[in-house]
Amino acid sequence: MTDTENRSLTPRDDEWEAEFDPTYDEKTEEGGVWYGLSDDDIVLRQIEDFNNDEHEENHRKLDELAANKLEN
């Protein structure tokens, strides 16, 4: 068994469903950021948010590596 078989699903996975987000109920209630959206629209937003978070994390790591190189 490999690590990829045991990893958690992300919004990029075909098996992902909007309801997998632990805050789904809160966000789909009246006044929530997903209120009135279809699950398909929610998944698109989840993918976008996931990609943005991953992009920010990658840049944070690159900044950290650059800072470490300057220190050494």
C-alpha positions in Angstrom: 0.0 0.0 0.0 1.4 3.4 -0.9 0.9 6.8 0.7 -1.3 8.0 -2.1 -3.8 5.2 -1.3 -4.1 6.5 2.3 -4.2 10.2 1.8 -7.4 12.2 2.4 -9.5 13.3 -0.4 -9.3 16.9 -1.6 -11.6 19.0 -3.7 -9.4 18.1 -6.7 -10.4 14.4 -6.5 -13.2 13.1 -8.7 -14.7 11.4 -5.6 -15.0 14.7 -3.7 -18.5 15.9 -2.8 -19.4 19.3 -1.5 -20.7 17.8 1.8 -17.2 16.5 2.7 -16.3 20.0 3.9 -16.9 19.9 7.7 -18.4 23.4 7.6 -20.9 22.5 4.8 -24.0 22.8 6.9 -22.9 26.2 8.4 -21.9 27.6 5.1 -25.1 26.5 3.3 -27.5 27.9 5.9 -29.2 31.2 5.2 -26.6 33.9 5.4 -23.7 31.5 4.8 -21.2 32.0 2.0 -22.6 29.1 0.0 -26.3 29.8 0.7 -28.3 29.2 -2.5 -25.5 27.6 -4.4 -25.8 24.2 -6.0 -23.4 21.5 -4.8 -21.6 21.7 -8.2 -21.0 25.4 -7.7 -19.8 24.8 -4.2 -17.3 22.2 -5.4 -16.0 24.7 -7.9 -15.5 27.2 -5.1 -13.9 24.5 -2.9 -11.4 23.6 -5.7 -10.6 27.3 -6.2 -10.0 27.8 -2.5 -8.0 24.6 -2.2 -5.8 25.7 -5.1 -5.3 29.2 -3.7 -4.4 27.8 -0.3 -1.9 25.4 -1.9 -0.4 28.2 -3.9 0.1 30.3 -0.8 1.6 27.4 1.1 4.1 26.8 -1.8 5.1 30.4 -1.8 5.5 30.4 2.0 7.8 27.4 1.7 9.8 29.1 -1.1 10.2 32.3 1.0 11.3 30.2 4.0 13.9 28.4 1.8 15.2 31.7 0.5 15.4 33.1 4.0 17.3 30.0 5.2 19.8 30.4 2.3 20.4 34.0 3.3 21.1 33.0 6.9 23.7 30.4 5.8 
